[in-house]
Amino acid sequence: MGQSTTNRPPALAAHAPGVLQRLSVAFAAGALGAVFIIAVAAALQVSGFVALIGLGALDAANLPFLYQNVTWGGIWGLLLATPFLAASPVLRGVIAGGLATTALFFIFFPLRTDGDAGPGVAGLNVGIALPVFAIAINSVWGIAAALFYERAFKS
């Protein structure tokens, strides 16, 4: 009587669900943040802003594009489960977006080639508009994801 029916030690039972819940919510918040910025980017394209700054058409209706961005958004969202800057979700989101942008600039852009040189380091082969747009949109992602994450634990 009064004993736990699980075989897990009490310390593990008390901490594991919290960690798993935080990681799950962080992934979901990052993925939701990605859906949000895809919608923002699509609206900027429809409004003519993307063409105005000299960027090519976004392929937001392409399912592989959506899956890729939502998945990476969730993966980068895992940063939100870390305890750094817990008092400032907006700043934490900007930092998470900055880390994602850094990886984009120095890992993913240089590896991407579309039959030509590709965007290159920081996307500068395309022009200055691409890195500026990437910084802005990833900052918006980080802030949105951090706010979704914080909201999940305040309800």
C-alpha positions in Angstrom: 0.0 0.0 0.0 1.2 3.5 -0.8 4.0 2.2 -3.0 4.6 3.3 -6.6 3.6 0.7 -9.2 6.4 1.8 -11.5 9.9 0.3 -11.4 11.6 3.6 -12.0 13.5 5.2 -9.2 11.6 8.2 -7.7 14.2 10.7 -8.8 13.9 9.5 -12.4 10.1 9.5 -12.3 10.1 13.1 -11.0 12.6 14.5 -13.6 12.3 12.5 -16.8 8.7 13.6 -17.7 9.6 17.3 -17.2 12.7 17.0 -19.5 10.7 15.0 -22.2 7.8 17.4 -22.0 10.1 20.4 -22.4 11.9 18.8 -25.3 8.6 17.9 -27.0 7.2 21.3 -26.5 10.4 22.9 -27.7 10.3 20.8 -30.9 6.7 21.6 -31.5 7.2 25.3 -30.8 10.1 25.4 -33.3 8.0 23.6 -35.9 5.1 26.0 -35.3 7.5 28.9 -35.6 8.6 27.5 -39.0 5.0 27.3 -40.2 4.6 30.9 -39.1 7.6 32.2 -40.9 6.7 30.3 -44.1 3.3 32.1 -44.0 5.1 35.4 -43.4 7.5 34.7 -46.3 4.7 33.7 -48.5 2.8 36.9 -47.7 6.0 38.9 -48.4 6.2 37.2 -51.8 2.6 37.8 -52.7 2.9 41.5 -51.7 5.8 41.8 -54.1 8.4 42.6 -51.4 10.6 39.6 -52.1 10.9 40.5 -55.8 11.4 44.2 -54.8 14.5 43.3 -52.8 15.8 41.1 -55.7 15.3 37.6 -54.3 13.9 34.8 -56.4 10.5 33.2 -55.9 10.1 31.2 -52.7 8.7 27.7 -53.1 6.4 27.8 -50.1 3.8 25.6 -51.7 6.3 22.8 -52.4 5.8 20.0 -49.9 9.5 19.0 -49.6 10.2 22.7 -48.8 7.6 22.7 -46.1 8.7 19.4 -44.6 12.3 20.5 -44.6 11.7 23.8 -43.0 9.2 22.6 -40.4 11.5 19.7 -39.4 14.6 22.0 -39.1 12.4 24.5 -37.2 11.6 21.8 -34.7 15.2 20.7 -34.4 16.5 24.2 -33.9 13.5 24.7 -31.5 15.1 22.2 -29.1 17.5 25.1 -28.1 14.5 26.6 -26.4 14.4 23.8 -23.8 17.8 25.0 -22.5 17.7 27.1 -19.4 19.7 30.1 -20.8 18.0 33.4 -20.6 14.8 31.9 -19.2 13.7 35.4 -18.0 13.7 36.8 -21.6 12.0 34.5 -24.1 12.3 37.1 -26.9 16.1 37.4 -26.4 16.3 33.6 -26.2 14.4 33.4 -29.4 16.6 35.9 -31.2 19.7 34.0 -30.0 18.2 30.6 -31.2 17.4 32.3 -34.6 21.0 33.7 -34.7 22.5 30.2 -34.2 20.2 28.8 -36.9 21.2 31.7 -39.2 24.9 31.1 -38.5 24.6 27.4 -39.5 22.7 28.5 -42.6 25.4 30.9 -43.6 28.4 28.8 -42.9 27.2 25.2 -43.4 24.0 25.0 -45.5 24.4 27.8 -48.0 28.0 26.8 -49.0 26.9 23.2 -49.5 23.9 24.1 -51.6 24.4 24.2 -55.4 21.7 24.3 -57.9 23.8 23.5 -61.0 25.8 26.7 -60.4 27.9 28.2 -57.6 24.9 28.3 -55.2 24.3 31.0 -52.6 27.9 30.6 -51.2 29.0 31.7 -47.8 26.3 33.8 -46.0 24.4 33.8 -49.3 26.5 36.6 -50.7 26.7 35.1 -54.2 23.0 36.1 -54.5 23.6 39.6 -53.1 23.2 41.4 -49.8 19.4 41.0 -49.7 19.6 37.3 -49.0 21.6 37.4 -45.8 19.6 40.4 -44.5 16.3 38.6 -45.3 17.7 35.4 -43.7 18.7 37.2 -40.5 15.3 38.9 -40.3 13.2 35.8 -41.0 15.2 33.6 -38.6 14.9 36.3 -35.9 11.1 36.3 -36.4 11.2 32.4 -36.3 13.1 32.5 -33.0 10.8 35.0 -31.4 7.7 33.2 -32.5 9.0 29.8 -31.4 10.1 31.2 -28.0 6.7 32.8 -27.4 4.9 29.6 -28.4 7.2 27.7 -26.1 6.6 30.0 -23.2 2.9 30.1 -23.8 2.7 26.3 -23.6 3.9 26.4 -20.0 1.8 29.3 -18.8 -1.6 27.8 -19.6 
